[in-house]
């Protein structure tokens, strides 16, 4: 038991010095079923952080899709020069999102769509210098936003 406590403390110290090495050692311990030697405190923190990163990544991609759809649909004075670029960006962000999306992350996006829309709306208002009348509420369903071939027109 004392030996396990020493190994946990060594692992905790390693986490502070080299988190990549800490991760390698943690994976080895898990693979070898040496669960009593795990640095559970930092492992839980890393797992929670990993979950947040995944949510932030898909929310950011959806935000970008919404921004570009809004610009494409509503910023008509710029569409002649930018519509192809905006369509390329929409396609790019959708393909990236498709690769990352799980059922859990889909549900997360569904629950956060209003908030993500408000963030995107703030961006496009600044970009267009408040010269465009964008909808206050999201005019797109999550299914439309995720549909690789759908464009509002």
C-alpha positions as CSV (number, residue, x, y, z in Angstrom):
1,X,0.0,0.0,0.0
2,X,2.8,2.4,0.9
3,X,4.5,1.6,-2.4
4,X,1.3,2.5,-4.3
5,X,1.0,5.8,-2.5
6,X,4.6,6.6,-3.4
7,X,3.9,5.8,-7.1
8,X,0.8,8.0,-7.1
9,X,2.8,10.9,-5.6
10,X,5.5,10.4,-8.2
11,X,2.9,10.5,-10.9
12,X,1.4,13.7,-9.5
13,X,4.9,15.3,-9.5
14,X,5.4,14.1,-13.1
15,X,2.1,15.8,-14.1
16,X,3.4,19.1,-12.9
17,X,6.7,18.7,-14.8
18,X,5.7,16.9,-18.1
19,X,2.0,16.2,-18.7
20,X,2.8,14.3,-21.9
21,X,4.9,11.8,-20.0
22,X,2.3,11.7,-17.3
23,X,-0.3,10.7,-19.9
24,X,2.0,8.0,-21.3
25,X,2.6,6.6,-17.8
26,X,-1.1,6.8,-17.0
27,X,-2.1,4.9,-20.1
28,X,0.5,2.2,-19.3
29,X,-1.0,1.8,-15.8
30,X,-4.5,1.5,-17.2
31,X,-3.5,-1.0,-19.8
32,X,-1.7,-3.1,-17.1
33,X,-4.8,-2.8,-14.8
34,X,-2.7,-1.1,-12.2
35,X,-5.6,1.2,-11.2
36,X,-4.5,1.6,-7.6
37,X,-1.4,3.5,-8.8
38,X,-3.3,6.0,-10.9
39,X,-3.2,9.8,-10.2
40,X,-7.0,10.0,-10.1
41,X,-7.2,13.6,-9.2
42,X,-5.4,14.8,-12.3
43,X,-6.9,12.0,-14.5
44,X,-10.4,13.3,-13.7
45,X,-9.3,16.9,-14.4
46,X,-7.9,15.8,-17.8
47,X,-11.0,13.9,-18.7
48,X,-13.2,16.8,-17.9
49,X,-11.0,19.1,-19.8
50,X,-11.1,16.8,-22.8
51,X,-14.9,16.8,-22.8
52,X,-14.9,20.6,-22.7
53,X,-12.5,20.8,-25.6
54,X,-14.6,18.5,-27.7
55,X,-17.7,20.6,-27.0
56,X,-15.9,23.9,-27.7
57,X,-14.5,22.5,-30.9
58,X,-17.9,21.5,-32.4
59,X,-19.5,24.7,-31.1
60,X,-16.8,26.7,-32.8
61,X,-17.4,24.9,-36.1
62,X,-21.1,25.4,-35.9
63,X,-20.6,29.1,-35.1
64,X,-18.5,29.4,-38.2
65,X,-21.2,27.7,-40.3
66,X,-23.8,30.1,-39.0
67,X,-21.7,33.2,-39.6
68,X,-21.0,32.2,-43.2
69,X,-24.7,31.3,-43.9
70,X,-25.8,34.6,-42.5
71,X,-23.3,36.5,-44.6
72,X,-24.3,34.5,-47.7
73,X,-28.0,35.0,-47.2
74,X,-28.2,38.5,-45.8
75,X,-25.2,40.5,-46.8
76,X,-26.3,41.0,-50.4
77,X,-24.1,44.0,-51.2
78,X,-21.0,41.7,-50.7
79,X,-22.3,38.4,-52.1
80,X,-21.2,39.0,-55.7
81,X,-17.6,39.1,-54.5
82,X,-17.7,36.7,-51.6
83,X,-20.4,34.1,-52.1
84,X,-18.1,31.4,-53.5
85,X,-15.7,31.9,-50.6
86,X,-18.5,31.8,-48.1
87,X,-19.8,28.6,-49.7
88,X,-16.4,27.0,-49.5
89,X,-16.0,27.9,-45.9
90,X,-19.5,26.5,-45.1
91,X,-18.6,23.2,-46.8
92,X,-15.2,23.1,-45.0
93,X,-16.6,23.7,-41.6
94,X,-19.4,21.2,-42.1
95,X,-17.0,18.4,-43.2
96,X,-14.8,19.1,-40.1
97,X,-17.9,19.0,-37.9
98,X,-19.1,15.8,-39.5
99,X,-15.9,14.1,-38.6
100,X,-16.1,15.1,-34.9
101,X,-19.8,14.7,-34.3
102,X,-21.1,12.0,-32.0
103,X,-24.6,11.6,-30.7
104,X,-23.6,13.2,-27.4
105,X,-22.0,16.2,-29.2
106,X,-25.1,16.5,-31.5
107,X,-27.3,16.7,-28.5
108,X,-25.0,19.3,-27.0
109,X,-25.2,21.5,-30.1
110,X,-28.9,21.1,-30.2
111,X,-29.2,22.4,-26.6
112,X,-26.7,25.3,-27.2
113,X,-27.9,26.4,-30.7
114,X,-29.5,29.6,-29.4
115,X,-26.4,30.6,-27.6
116,X,-24.1,29.7,-30.5
117,X,-26.4,31.7,-32.8
118,X,-26.2,34.8,-30.6
119,X,-22.4,34.6,-30.7
120,X,-22.3,34.2,-34.5
121,X,-24.8,37.1,-34.8
122,X,-22.6,39.4,-32.8
123,X,-19.7,38.6,-35.1
124,X,-21.6,39.3,-38.3
125,X,-23.1,42.5,-37.0
126,X,-19.6,43.8,-36.3
127,X,-18.3,42.6,-39.7
128,X,-21.2,44.3,-41.6
129,X,-21.0,47.4,-39.3
130,X,-24.6,46.9,-38.4
131,X,-25.7,47.7,-41.9
132,X,-27.6,44.4,-42.4
133,X,-30.8,43.3,-40.8
134,X,-30.1,39.8,-39.5
135,X,-32.8,37.7,-37.7
136,X,-32.7,38.0,-33.9
137,X,-33.5,34.2,-33.6
138,X,-31.7,31.5,-35.5
139,X,-33.4,31.0,-38.9
140,X,-31.8,27.6,-39.4
141,X,-32.5,24.2,-37.8
142,X,-29.6,22.1,-36.6
143,X,-30.3,19.6,-39.3
144,X,-30.0,22.3,-42.0
145,X,-26.8,23.6,-40.4
146,X,-25.3,20.1,-40.5
147,X,-26.5,19.2,-44.0
148,X,-23.4,19.2,-46.2
149,X,-25.4,20.3,-49.3
150,X,-27.9,22.7,-47.8
151,X,-27.6,26.4,-48.5
152,X,-30.2,29.0,-47.6
153,X,-31.4,31.0,-50.5
